[in-house]
């Protein structure tokens, strides 16, 4: 039974990584929750997969800083919000014909923007003396 649970958690973790990658390309999907879910699944099932994710050059620092409450770098916030509005703006103007779906998409964009702006901004240069950023611990 433990083997089945372990395999299901690995499959779910891998699925969440795939959804996070899709979320990077299509901002309508949230990237961070999927990465955190993948870390949880891998952490409960496979040390090898968990270590790979946490030490991944793309996702590792992002997950560690988010979990430590350090926030998201300003460049990443700007990139995410810009990509969000470009993709949803394109969809609203050129793809979607139904007025209620346009309003829904714009509402999602506003909600995600508010969420991203409300997350603490990670500033490496403003750390207190003696503080070691999570990414420097490697």
C-alpha angles and dihedrals in degrees: 000000000000090000091055092048091047092050092047091051091050091049091048091047091052091047090051090051089052091049090048090054090049087049090057090055097038110035092200086084116068112239101192099057091050092051091049091048090050090051090050093049094046091044090057096043116025131022089195095056092041092051090047091053096044092048095041110126092224103039106017102076091040093055095043094049092046093049092047090053093245093127134218124308115255092239090056092049092050092046092048095047092045093049090045094054095041093052096041092041090053091048093048094047103037110016113034120067101176113092094213092053090050089053090047092051092048090048091052090049091051092047094049091046091052090048094050093046091049093055113095114263113237111230114182094189095056098058117130120253112279092019115130117203115231092244091057093059094077 
